[in-house]
Every structure is written in C-alpha cells, then in structure tokens.
C-alpha cells in the first residue's frame, strides 16, 4: 500500500494560529510599543521568557477541549464547585469586556488616522461588523477569513524593516539585557506578561477546537475515539506552537519598531497604539506609519471576535445554553445574544470618557489577575483522569503549566502592588 500523504500545512494550522494572531491585539500593540519606546530593546527578554509558558498553557487548553468535546467553561462547571467555576468565568468575562473596549477604540483611532472621520462612529461600525460576521456567516467561511487576517501581522515585520532599527544592539540586548531596578520598568514587564498570556485566549482556542471537531466529518472527542488521538495531539502541538511563535515574533517587531523609530529619536512616551503610529510618521516615514496603523485595524479584526466569542462560550455554558459559532442563529439565539451584548458593552466603554491608556492598563491588570487562578484550574483538569481519561498531559507539560502559573501569579502580585 502506498504511504499516506502528509496533510498540507494549511490543514495543520487553525485554532492555534488564529489564537496566536489574536494575542497581538491593539491593546497588546500599545503595550509592546510603549516597552520599545521607553526601554528600547531591554524589555524583549520578557517576551522570550513568556513564549514557552504561553505555548504550554494554550496547548493544555486545546487538549482539554479536544479530548472532552467541551469548552473550558463546560468542563469547569462539570468538575468543580459551581461557585468556583462561575467566579473564574465572570473574572475572565469582565477582563474581556474591558479589553474589547480598548481594542475597538484603538481600531477606530487608527482608521481615523488613515482616512479621517469620526472616531466614535468607527467604534460602532467595527462592533457591528464584527458581530454580524460571527452571527450570519457560516463558520467554515468565517474561520477562513480569520486565517487570512493573520497576514495583517506581516505589517509589523515590514514596519520593523523600515524603522531604522540597529539590529546589533537588539541582538546584544536579547543575550544581555540591561535590567532597570525601578518601579516603572517592573510595571512595563508585568504589563507585557499580562498582555501576552491572557485568559480569553485559553477559552477562545478551546472553543475553536470544539467547533473544528463538530465540523470535521468523522471527528469525535478523543475520549470516545482514541484512535484519532495521536494525529490530533500532534496537530494541536504544531498548530499551537506555530501560532505562539508568530505572536511572539510580531510582538518583538512592534517593540523594535518603536525602539528604532521613537526611542532613538528621544520619544519615550506614547498614550495609545494609534499614537505610536502617528508619532512614527515624521521620524520613520509615511510607509512605517501606514503599516503600523493598518496593522492595528487588522489585528483588531482578529482580536474583537476572540474577546467576544470566548466570553460568549463561557457565559453561555454557565447559563446552560447551546454554544458555538457552528450553530445557525436560530439554534443558538442565547449564545449569539450574549456575544452581541458583550460587544455592545465593550463598545459602550468608549463613550463614557475612559482614557484609552487607562483602559489598556486596567485590561492588563484584570488579565494578569485572572490568568493565574484560571491557569491553575486548567493544569489540574488536564492531569485529572476523571476529565481526560487516558489522555492526561505528560509530566513535562504539567511542569510547564505550573511554571507559567507561578510566573503569572508573581506578575499579578507585582502589578497590584505597583498601582
């Protein structure tokens, strides 16, 4: 018999790639941009430190969903006391709404920079378009759009190439960073970690895994179809690793862009992602400005659905509703109502006078606070035979998960102490 052909790369990439790309949302862009503008290349080590832990916890999230056929909130509600599961779900949802509002505001401001016009109207427009696509488009088509949107991240590779970055200094700082023992430096490092490892990404990738399993002919939860396990676990690992490496690469490009384009020219403070783009124009040129601003919009179009969708998956499961983007509107009205409500509330935050940078900081604070307890819950579930059956995670992956949990717990404590 001839050997089975290896599946194409596109077939291996899906939930992990989309989730990794969504990690570089407009709020994250502002954080990485500020890190590069204020501290040059000397905050880059925190991104490299976070990468293995980010890949590990995302793989754990995806495996829980693929093994059980249920999202993370469903599994939490089945395995743990309801008060604990609901507390974690609400913590994640509040963080999502704050993050979503900050992202919509940044996207609208970036579009206004590019073409002019009313920022508030653009906020509403982005919210409506994102919600409509999720409700009315077939899931397969929508997932395809999200995959193509990941190409928007290449804008930041381009901006790094034209921003006059001294790459020798960057390489030296990666190997031997100059760490400042100051409160401000610590806050930036903590914000980078909190922005990079965010709870909404856990729920989003798990939800996409469930959607994928429902859509693929012959696919079943691995507890019911153990013969599918080897290929699926390998796919999850490579998909997740690809997405997280891409996410980190883009974050590095954003930080070095503002290092070369702003820090080296004496600009060390920015107030938003869109301001970073605007400040780049007179220093690094129109091309760098256009790439940076367009990237904010493209990544926002990826991030807003993941923020609203992950909250809808979790809150819908808590309410006992049928959840999933694969269901048509008529079969999951409650799920889509939650999705629309979350987006509307996030949109509303841009109309009550919250400072954009304050929204960024508080969304980072909430993500940092929410990450550690949710990560601890996921690592425990992934090692529990009552949840995972034969497919409990390896000791190495569990150690990775606990290491990431400890790092995020320390980050959350530091962040709260420094406010």
C-alpha positions as CSV (number, residue, x, y, z in Angstrom):
1,X,0.0,0.0,0.0
2,X,1.3,3.5,-0.8
3,X,2.2,5.7,2.1
4,X,-0.5,8.2,3.3
5,X,0.4,11.6,2.1
6,X,1.3,14.2,4.8
7,X,-1.6,16.7,5.2
8,X,-0.8,20.2,3.8
9,X,0.4,22.9,6.2
10,X,-2.9,24.7,5.9
11,X,-4.7,21.7,7.3
12,X,-2.4,21.6,10.4
13,X,-2.9,25.3,11.1
14,X,-6.2,26.5,12.6
15,X,-7.2,27.3,16.2
16,X,-3.7,27.8,17.4
17,X,-2.7,30.1,14.5
18,X,-5.8,32.2,14.9
19,X,-5.4,32.4,18.6
20,X,-1.7,33.4,18.4
21,X,-2.5,36.1,15.9
22,X,-5.4,37.4,18.1
23,X,-2.9,37.7,21.0
24,X,-1.3,40.7,19.3
25,X,-4.4,42.8,19.7
26,X,-4.4,46.7,19.7
27,X,-4.1,46.7,23.5
28,X,-1.1,44.4,23.2
29,X,0.4,46.5,20.4
30,X,0.2,49.6,22.7
31,X,1.9,47.7,25.5
32,X,4.7,46.4,23.2
33,X,5.1,49.8,21.6
34,X,5.5,51.5,24.9
35,X,8.0,48.9,26.1
36,X,10.1,49.6,22.9
37,X,9.8,53.4,23.1
38,X,10.6,53.6,26.8
39,X,13.2,50.9,27.3
40,X,14.4,50.2,23.8
41,X,15.4,46.5,23.4
42,X,15.8,45.9,27.1
43,X,12.2,44.6,27.7
44,X,12.5,41.9,24.9
45,X,13.6,39.2,27.2
46,X,10.2,39.2,28.9
47,X,8.6,38.2,25.6
48,X,11.1,35.3,25.1
49,X,10.5,34.2,28.7
50,X,6.8,34.1,28.2
51,X,6.9,32.1,24.9
52,X,7.3,28.5,26.3
53,X,4.7,29.1,29.0
54,X,2.2,30.7,26.6
55,X,2.6,27.7,24.2
56,X,2.2,25.3,27.0
57,X,-1.0,26.7,28.5
58,X,-2.6,27.1,25.1
59,X,-1.8,23.5,24.2
60,X,-3.3,22.4,27.6
61,X,-6.5,24.4,26.8
62,X,-6.8,22.9,23.3
63,X,-6.2,19.4,24.5
64,X,-8.8,19.6,27.2
65,X,-11.4,20.7,24.6
66,X,-10.3,18.1,22.0
67,X,-10.3,15.2,24.5
68,X,-13.6,16.0,26.1
69,X,-15.5,17.6,23.2
70,X,-16.5,20.5,25.5
71,X,-15.2,24.0,26.1
72,X,-13.3,25.1,29.2
73,X,-16.3,26.6,31.0
74,X,-18.3,23.4,30.4
75,X,-15.5,21.3,31.9
76,X,-15.1,23.7,34.9
77,X,-18.8,23.5,35.6
78,X,-18.8,19.7,35.4
79,X,-15.7,19.2,37.5
80,X,-15.5,22.0,40.2
81,X,-18.0,23.6,42.6
82,X,-20.3,25.9,40.7
83,X,-19.3,29.0,42.7
84,X,-15.7,28.5,41.8
85,X,-16.3,27.9,38.1
86,X,-18.7,30.9,37.9
87,X,-16.2,33.1,39.7
88,X,-13.4,32.3,37.2
89,X,-15.8,32.7,34.2
90,X,-17.0,36.1,35.4
91,X,-13.4,37.3,36.1
92,X,-12.5,36.4,32.5
93,X,-15.6,38.0,31.1
94,X,-15.0,41.3,32.9
95,X,-11.4,41.4,31.7
96,X,-12.6,40.6,28.1
97,X,-15.1,43.4,28.1
98,X,-12.5,46.0,29.2
99,X,-10.0,44.7,26.7
100,X,-12.6,44.7,23.9
101,X,-13.5,48.3,24.6
102,X,-9.8,49.3,24.5
103,X,-9.3,47.4,21.2
104,X,-12.4,48.9,19.5
105,X,-11.2,52.4,20.5
106,X,-7.7,51.8,19.1
107,X,-9.0,50.4,15.8
108,X,-11.3,53.4,15.4
109,X,-8.5,55.8,16.2
110,X,-6.2,54.1,13.7
111,X,-8.8,54.3,10.9
112,X,-9.4,58.0,11.6
113,X,-5.6,58.5,11.3
114,X,-5.7,56.8,7.9
115,X,-8.8,58.3,6.3
116,X,-10.1,60.9,8.7
117,X,-13.6,60.9,10.0
118,X,-15.5,60.4,13.3
119,X,-13.8,58.0,15.7
120,X,-17.0,57.2,17.7
121,X,-18.8,56.2,14.5
122,X,-16.0,53.9,13.6
123,X,-16.1,52.3,17.0
124,X,-19.8,51.4,16.4
125,X,-19.1,50.3,12.9
126,X,-16.3,47.9,13.9
127,X,-18.5,46.5,16.7
128,X,-21.5,46.0,14.3
129,X,-19.4,44.4,11.5
130,X,-17.6,42.0,13.8
131,X,-20.9,40.9,15.5
132,X,-22.7,40.5,12.2
133,X,-19.9,38.4,10.7
134,X,-20.0,36.0,13.6
135,X,-23.8,35.7,13.6
136,X,-24.6,35.4,9.9
137,X,-21.5,33.9,8.3
138,X,-21.1,30.1,8.0
139,X,-18.4,29.0,10.5
140,X,-16.1,27.5,7.8
141,X,-16.2,30.8,5.8
142,X,-15.6,32.8,9.0
143,X,-12.7,30.7,10.1
144,X,-11.2,31.1,6.6
145,X,-11.5,34.9,6.9
146,X,-9.7,34.8,10.3
147,X,-6.9,32.7,8.9
148,X,-6.4,35.3,6.1
149,X,-6.5,38.1,8.6
150,X,-3.4,36.7,10.3
151,X,-1.5,38.0,7.3
152,X,-2.1,41.5,8.6
153,X,0.5,40.8,11.2
154,X,3.1,41.0,8.5
155,X,2.6,44.8,8.6
156,X,4.8,44.8,11.7
157,X,7.5,42.8,10.1
158,X,7.5,45.5,7.4
159,X,7.5,48.4,9.9
160,X,10.5,46.9,11.7
161,X,12.4,46.7,8.4
162,X,11.9,50.4,7.6
163,X,12.2,51.9,11.1
164,X,16.0,52.2,11.2
165,X,16.5,49.5,13.9
166,X,20.1,48.9,14.9
167,X,19.8,45.1,14.9
168,X,23.2,44.6,16.5
169,X,22.0,46.4,19.7
170,X,18.8,44.3,19.6
171,X,20.7,41.1,19.4
172,X,23.0,42.1,22.3
173,X,20.1,43.1,24.4
174,X,18.4,39.7,23.9
175,X,21.5,37.9,25.2
176,X,22.5,40.5,27.8
177,X,19.6,42.9,28.7
178,X,20.1,45.9,30.8
179,X,17.5,45.4,33.6
180,X,16.5,48.5,35.4
181,X,15.6,48.1,39.1
182,X,12.8,50.7,39.0
183,X,9.1,50.6,39.6
184,X,8.3,51.8,36.1
185,X,10.4,49.1,34.4
186,X,8.7,46.4,36.6
187,X,5.3,47.7,35.6
188,X,6.1,47.5,31.9
189,X,7.5,44.0,32.2
190,X,4.4,42.9,34.2
191,X,2.1,44.5,31.6
192,X,3.9,42.7,28.8
193,X,3.5,39.3,30.5
194,X,-0.2,40.1,31.4
195,X,-0.9,41.1,27.8
196,X,0.9,38.1,26.3
197,X,-0.7,35.3,28.4
198,X,-4.4,36.3,28.6
199,X,-7.3,34.1,29.8
200,X,-9.5,34.9,26.8
201,X,-7.0,33.1,24.6
202,X,-7.4,29.9,26.6
203,X,-11.2,29.9,26.2
204,X,-11.1,31.0,22.5
205,X,-8.7,28.3,21.4
206,X,-10.6,25.7,23.3
207,X,-13.9,26.9,21.7
208,X,-12.4,26.8,18.2
209,X,-11.2,23.2,18.8
210,X,-14.7,22.2,19.7
211,X,-16.1,23.9,16.6
212,X,-13.5,22.2,14.4
213,X,-14.3,18.8,15.9
214,X,-18.0,19.3,15.2
215,X,-17.4,20.4,11.6
216,X,-15.0,17.7,10.5
217,X,-16.7,14.5,9.3
218,X,-15.9,11.5,11.4
219,X,-14.2,13.6,14.2
220,X,-15.3,12.8,17.8
221,X,-14.0,13.7,21.2
222,X,-10.8,11.7,21.8
223,X,-12.2,10.0,24.9
224,X,-14.7,8.4,22.5
225,X,-12.3,8.0,19.6
226,X,-8.9,7.2,21.0
227,X,-7.7,6.0,17.6
228,X,-7.7,9.7,16.5
229,X,-5.6,10.8,19.4
230,X,-2.0,10.6,18.0
231,X,-2.6,12.6,14.9
232,X,-4.8,15.2,16.7
233,X,-2.5,15.8,19.6
234,X,0.4,16.2,17.2
235,X,-1.7,18.7,15.1
236,X,-2.6,20.7,18.3
237,X,1.0,20.9,19.3
238,X,2.3,22.1,16.0
239,X,-0.6,24.4,15.4
240,X,-0.3,26.0,18.8
241,X,3.5,26.3,18.7
242,X,3.2,28.0,15.2
243,X,0.6,30.5,16.5
244,X,2.6,31.4,19.7
245,X,5.9,31.7,17.9
246,X,4.2,34.0,15.3
247,X,2.6,36.0,18.1
248,X,6.0,36.5,19.8
249,X,7.8,37.4,16.6
250,X,5.2,40.1,15.9
251,X,5.4,41.4,19.4
252,X,9.2,41.6,19.0
253,X,8.8,43.5,15.7
254,X,6.5,46.0,17.4
255,X,8.9,46.7,20.2
256,X,11.9,47.1,18.0
257,X,9.9,49.3,15.6
258,X,9.2,51.8,18.3
259,X,12.8,51.4,19.6
260,X,14.3,52.3,16.2
261,X,11.6,54.8,15.2
262,X,10.9,56.5,18.5
263,X,13.3,55.7,21.4
264,X,16.4,56.5,19.4
265,X,14.9,59.9,18.5
266,X,14.1,60.9,22.0
267,X,10.4,59.8,22.1
268,X,9.9,57.6,25.1
269,X,6.2,58.0,26.0
270,X,3.1,57.1,24.0
271,X,-0.5,57.0,25.1
272,X,-2.1,54.6,22.7
273,X,-1.3,52.2,19.8
274,X,-2.7,54.8,17.3
275,X,-0.4,57.5,18.8
276,X,2.5,55.2,18.2
277,X,1.6,55.0,14.6
278,X,1.2,58.8,14.3
279,X,4.5,59.5,16.1
280,X,6.3,57.2,13.7
281,X,5.3,59.2,10.6
282,X,7.7,62.2,10.9
283,X,10.5,60.1,12.2
284,X,10.4,56.8,10.2
285,X,8.3,58.0,7.2
286,X,4.8,57.5,5.8
287,X,5.4,53.8,4.9
288,X,6.2,52.9,8.5
289,X,3.2,54.9,9.7
290,X,0.8,53.2,7.2
291,X,2.0,49.7,8.0
292,X,1.7,50.3,11.8
293,X,-1.8,51.9,11.6
294,X,-3.1,49.3,9.2
295,X,-1.8,46.5,11.4
296,X,-3.8,47.9,14.3
297,X,-7.0,47.5,12.3
298,X,-6.1,44.0,11.0
299,X,-5.2,42.6,14.4
300,X,-8.2,44.2,16.0
301,X,-10.5,42.4,13.5
302,X,-8.9,39.2,14.8
303,X,-9.0,40.1,18.4
304,X,-12.5,41.5,18.8
305,X,-14.2,38.2,17.8
306,X,-11.9,36.2,20.1
307,X,-12.7,38.5,23.0
308,X,-16.4,38.5,22.5
309,X,-16.5,34.8,21.4
310,X,-14.6,33.5,24.3
311,X,-16.8,35.4,26.8
312,X,-19.9,34.1,24.9
313,X,-18.7,30.5,25.1
314,X,-18.1,30.7,28.8
315,X,-21.2,32.7,29.8
316,X,-23.4,30.6,27.6
317,X,-22.1,27.4,29.1
318,X,-22.7,28.9,32.6
319,X,-26.3,29.6,31.6
320,X,-26.8,26.1,30.2
321,X,-27.2,27.4,26.6
322,X,-26.3,25.8,23.3
323,X,-23.0,27.5,22.4
324,X,-20.9,27.6,19.2
325,X,-20.3,29.6,16.1
326,X,-21.1,26.5,14.0
327,X,-24.7,26.7,15.0
328,X,-27.0,28.9,13.0
329,X,-28.6,31.9,14.7
330,X,-32.0,30.1,15.1
331,X,-30.4,27.2,17.0
332,X,-28.3,29.3,19.4
333,X,-30.1,32.6,19.9
334,X,-28.9,32.8,23.6
335,X,-25.3,32.3,22.7
336,X,-25.4,35.0,19.9
337,X,-27.3,37.4,22.2
338,X,-24.5,37.1,24.8
339,X,-21.9,37.7,22.1
340,X,-23.7,40.8,20.9
341,X,-24.3,42.1,24.4
342,X,-20.6,41.6,25.3
343,X,-19.6,43.5,22.2
344,X,-22.1,46.3,22.9
345,X,-20.9,46.8,26.5
346,X,-17.3,46.9,25.3
347,X,-18.3,49.4,22.7
348,X,-20.1,51.5,25.3
349,X,-16.9,51.9,27.3
350,X,-15.6,54.1,24.6
351,X,-18.5,56.6,25.2
352,X,-18.1,57.2,28.9
353,X,-14.9,59.2,28.9
354,X,-12.4,56.5,29.9
355,X,-8.8,57.4,29.0
356,X,-7.5,55.0,26.3
357,X,-4.3,54.3,28.2
358,X,-6.2,53.7,31.4
359,X,-8.4,51.2,29.6
360,X,-5.2,49.5,28.4
361,X,-3.7,49.4,31.9
362,X,-6.8,48.1,33.6
363,X,-7.4,45.4,31.0
364,X,-3.8,44.3,31.6
365,X,-4.4,44.3,35.3
366,X,-7.5,42.3,35.0
367,X,-5.9,39.8,32.6
368,X,-2.9,39.5,34.9
369,X,-5.2,38.9,38.0
370,X,-7.4,36.4,36.1
371,X,-4.7,34.4,34.5
372,X,-3.1,32.6,37.4
373,X,-6.2,31.0,39.0
374,X,-7.6,30.0,35.6
375,X,-4.3,28.5,34.6
376,X,-4.1,26.5,37.9
377,X,-7.6,25.2,37.2
378,X,-6.7,24.1,33.7
379,X,-3.5,22.4,34.6
380,X,-5.3,20.4,37.4
381,X,-8.1,19.4,34.9
382,X,-5.6,18.4,32.2
383,X,-3.9,16.0,34.7
384,X,-7.2,14.6,36.1
385,X,-8.2,11.2,34.7
386,X,-11.9,11.9,35.5
387,X,-11.7,14.7,32.9
388,X,-9.1,13.4,30.4
389,X,-9.3,9.6,30.7
390,X,-6.3,8.1,29.1
391,X,-5.1,11.4,27.7
392,X,-3.9,13.2,30.8
393,X,-1.0,15.5,30.0
394,X,2.6,14.5,30.4
395,X,4.7,15.5,33.5
396,X,6.7,17.8,31.3
397,X,3.7,19.7,30.0
398,X,2.3,19.8,33.6
399,X,5.5,21.3,34.9
400,X,5.4,23.9,32.1
401,X,1.8,24.8,33.1
402,X,2.6,25.1,36.8
403,X,5.7,27.2,35.9
404,X,3.6,29.6,33.8
405,X,1.0,29.8,36.6
406,X,3.7,30.7,39.1
407,X,5.1,33.4,36.8
408,X,1.7,34.9,36.2
409,X,0.8,34.8,39.9
410,X,4.0,36.7,40.7
411,X,3.3,39.1,37.9
412,X,-0.3,39.8,39.2
413,X,1.0,40.4,42.8
414,X,3.7,42.8,41.4
415,X,1.2,44.6,39.2
416,X,-1.2,45.1,42.1
417,X,1.5,46.3,44.5
418,X,2.8,48.9,42.0
419,X,-0.6,50.5,41.2
